[in-house]
């Protein structure tokens, strides 16, 4: 009897671990599928107001999020939930699953408004995502993803990933170690194997000598 009980407990524990083993992308796909099905079931009328459509879509998304968030460590560890960001990510996946159903609930005027708003938001994101800091260049590393090590005026270390060619990249050489620079960067999420979750990393977009 004890062996049977122990086996059941072990199986339950295994299932709980396995249930949290999905990646962020897999859970986003689950939410996208749910939202697509939800749109079909609710049969949202194109003549409804934009507020009514947004509320209906929001309820679909929130319901799916609450059902699936525990299946991924990425979502279950989030202290706060940014539904606007999740909505954008789920929307991108939906575009590959049920774009026709999604588009059909909006009028042509609303779709044009979406495109204009998206252009404005992209411009806004470009401005907001570019941050800058004055640092001293310490070292460089050429690994699978290259990066530079720096420190600020408070001796705090900063690592900047190099993922593409950028303005001022020719300044990154050993003869410039110890010199001061203004580094412009953006923050992006990368999966960290040691942490087993997505981590915000600094990606350099420009460097200028001071």
N, C-alpha and C positions, 0 to 999 in steps of 0.2 A: 504494500500500500504506500509506504514511504517513497519507494522508487517511482511509482506512478505519479505521486504528488510532485516529486522533484522534477520529473520529466515534463509535466504540465507547466510548472513554473518556468522551466527553461525554455519551453516552446513559446510561452507568452512573452518572455523577455526577448527572445529572438525575433518574434513578430514585431514587437515595439521598435527594436533597433532597425529592422528591415523597413518598417513603415516610414522611418525618418531618413531613409537612404537615398531619396530622390534628389536630383540636382535642382537648382533654381529653374533652369530651362524646362525640365520635365514638368514641374509644378505650374509654370506659366502656360505650358501647352494644355494641361488639364483644365486650368481656369479659362483658357481661350475656347476649348471645346464646350465647356459648361455654358459659357456666355453665348456662344453660337446657338446652342440648343435652347437656351432661355429666350433668345430673341424670337426663335421660331414658335415657341409655345405661347409667348405673350402676344404675338402678332401685333406688334407696335404699329399704330396707324400713322402714316406719313403726315396726316393732317393734325396730329397732336402738336402741342406747343413744344418748343425746344426744351423747356424746363421739364415737361412730362417725359420726354424721351431720355433726357439725362438721368432723371430719377429712376426710370425703369432699368436703364443700362447699369446704373450704379448699384441698384439692389441685386441685379444678376451677378455682378462682379463681387460684391461683398459676401453674398451667400456662398459663392464658390471659394472665395479666399478663406472664409472661416472653416470650410469643409476640408481644404487641402493644405493649409499653412503648416500643420503639424507633420506633414510628410517630408518636409525638407528642413534641415538644420538652418539653412540660410534664412528662411522666413520665421521659423519658430524662435530663433534667437534675437529677432528684431525687437527692440524695446518700444519703438513707435512705428506706426504703419503709415507710409506715404502712399495713399490710394491714388493720387494723381500720377505718380511715377509708375505704380503698378498698372494703372489703367493704360498708360502709354505703351508699356511693354507688352501687356496682354493684347492691346489693339494691333501691334505689329505682327503678333502671331496669328490673330484672327484674320489678318489680310491674306494669309496663305491658306486659310481654312474655309471661311464663309464670307468673303468680301462682298459677294453679290447680295446676300441677306442683309448685311450691315448697311450697305449703300442704299438699299431699297427703302429703308425707313426714313431717309432724309430727302427733302426737296432739293432741286438743282440749286436754288439760292443758298440753302444751308450748306451744301457741299462746297460752293464757291467761298462761302464764309470760312469754312474749315481750312481751306487751302491758304487763304489770306492770313488767318490766325496762326497757322503752323509756320508760315514764313516769318511772321513777327516773333514768334516764340523761339525759332532757331536763331535769329539774330540776337535776341535777348540772352539765350543760353551761351552763345559764343562770347559775349561780353562778360557774363557772370562766371563762366567756367575758366576764364583766363585770370589766374592769380599771379602775384609776383612777390619776390623776397630778395633782399640783399644778403649775399653769402660769400664765404671764402671757399675756393675750390681746393679740395683735399686730395682726391684720387679719382681714377676711372677704372671701370671693370668691363671687359669685353666677354660677356657670357652669352647664353642663348638670347637673353635680352640684356643689352648693355645698359650701364647706369653710371652716374657720377655721385660721389660722396662730397658733401659740403658741410659747413657749420656757419651758424649765424653769429651775431654780436654777443649772444648770451651763451656761446659754446654749445648750443644745441645742434645735433647732427641732423641733416636732411639728406635723403636719397631721392634722386630724380631718375626715373626710367627714361631710356631713349628708344622710342618705338618708330621714329620716322625722321627724315631729314628736316632740319629747322634752321632758322636764321641765327647765325653766329656759331654754328657747330664747329667751324674751323678753329675756334678759340680753345677747344678741348684738347690740350696737349700737356705733356709733363712739364714743359718749361713755364706753364702758367699756373702750376700748383702754388698755393699760397696767395694768389692774387684775388681781388674782390670783384664780384660780378652781380648784376641784377638778373635773376632767373625768372622768366615767366613760365608758368606751368598750368596744367589742368589736372583735375582729380578724376580718376577712373577706377572702376572696380575690377580686380583681378582675383582669380581663385588661388588661395594660398593653401598648398598641400599640408603644411605643418599645422596650420590653424583649422584646416578642414572647413573653410568658409570663405566667402568673398571679402576682400580687404581693400580699403581705399588706398591707392598708390598715387604718388605725384609723377606726372609725365611732363617732361620739359618740352616747351614749344618755342622758346627763344632765350638767348643769353647775350648780355651786353656787358662789356668791361666798364668798370667805374673809374 
